[in-house]
Amino acid sequence: MKRTLDRLYGGAAWLAALFMIGTLSMILLSVFGRLFHFHVRGTDAYAGYCMAAAAFLALAHTLKRGEHIRVTLFLDRLGPRGNRWLELWCHGLGTLLAGLLAWFAGRLVMQSFQFNDISQGNDATPLWIPQLGMAIGALVFLIALLEDFFVILKGGKLRHRDPDAEPVRSE
């Protein structure tokens, strides 16, 4: 099961990377269009769509690699038992919020599809298409948080949390 979930998170990360390339492509197309006096409609909107999809699709992979910002001030001061309960509470709350985000993002996609909602820009893109990246990313993030929540609930250690490793300090 972990291997399948890791493939899911990795696939979402690869999609996020492709959307980052899409963002770069749209920005470069816009820049070169200004330099060489041609205009491609919707490049700004598509760059924004790609950036949003990349951000949401990368959430789960970033969580699983332990790269989300963590405030370890309290975690370092608590014992193992208190640390576990705080981790459980934080992951429970995070799972609840991610669940709400995934639910409402999915609902937004369905409503945009049902109402045939299109963007207000001159590209006239059906909005359910760019919103799909956000909804899928939110759903994969929810799955990653649920996995971590159940690992902590069972008393296991998170794979990305090495208690012996020195935390990265940025001043």
Secondary structure, DSSP 8 states (H G I E B T S, - for coil): -HHHHHHHHHHHHHHHHHHHHHHHHHHHHHHHHHHTT---TTHHHHHHHHHHHHHHHTHHHHHHTT-S----HHHHHS-HHHHHHHHHHHHHHHHHHHHHHHHHHHHHHHHHHHTT-B-SSTT--BTHHHHHHHHHHHHHHHHHHHHHHHHHHTT---TT--TTS------
